[in-house]
Amino acid sequence: MTSETDRSAPPRVHAGVHTSIRAPGGDAVVAPWGEVDYDSAPLLYRAVNGLTSGDGRVVLDMADVTFMDIAGLHFLRFLHSYGEEHRRLITTVNWGRQPQRVLTLAGSLIDEPPLTAGR
């Protein structure tokens, strides 16, 4: 009897994150890959919390991110707070089309004038 799914197959890994330090005390690079969503966000939080202190920037390299949802926006807010708390400049680079679109849409929602009742 064969099953419809192979239960011995490993679970699909759809995201990850690489971190590196460019030089001692220098810039730290956080490079997520795959999908930045609620399943993968904890990896990003752990990566940032695991950075060693330094005077350099924290660079978020989005080159290998194929998808981002609101969890990515929450992570960006966390990263901003991390930068303020640790007095480190946060820089983002290499935004792909879909993640950039989420960022743009979120920005346009924030920039909208407040809704008012009545006329």
C-alpha positions, 0 to 999 in steps of 0.5 A, spaced: 500 500 500 502 506 498 501 513 501 499 519 497 505 523 501 512 520 503 512 521 510 520 520 510 521 526 506 524 532 510 520 538 511 520 544 506 525 549 508 522 555 505 527 561 508 533 562 512 538 567 514 545 568 513 549 573 517 556 576 517 561 581 519 565 585 514 570 586 519 572 586 526 567 591 529 565 593 522 558 592 518 554 586 520 550 583 514 543 580 515 541 576 508 535 573 509 533 568 503 526 565 501 520 567 504 519 572 509 513 571 513 510 569 520 514 562 519 521 565 518 520 571 522 523 568 528 530 566 524 531 574 523 529 576 530 534 571 532 539 573 527 539 580 529 539 579 537 545 574 535 549 580 532 555 582 536 556 589 538 560 594 534 560 601 531 558 599 524 552 599 520 547 593 520 546 592 513 539 588 511 541 585 504 534 583 501 537 580 494 535 573 495 528 574 498 522 572 494 516 574 498 515 578 504 508 579 507 506 583 513 511 579 518 517 583 514 514 589 515 514 588 523 521 585 522 523 592 519 520 596 525 524 591 530 530 592 526 529 600 526 528 599 534 534 595 534 538 600 531 536 606 535 537 601 542 544 599 539 546 606 536 547 603 529 545 605 523 541 600 519 541 600 511 537 596 507 539 594 500 537 590 494 530 590 494 526 585 489 520 587 486 515 583 490 518 585 497 519 593 494 511 593 493 509 591 500 514 596 502 511 601 498 504 599 499 505 600 507 508 607 506 502 609 502 497 607 507 501 611 512 502 617 508 494 617 507 491 623 511 487 620 517 479 619 515 474 623 518 467 622 519 462 626 516 463 632 511 
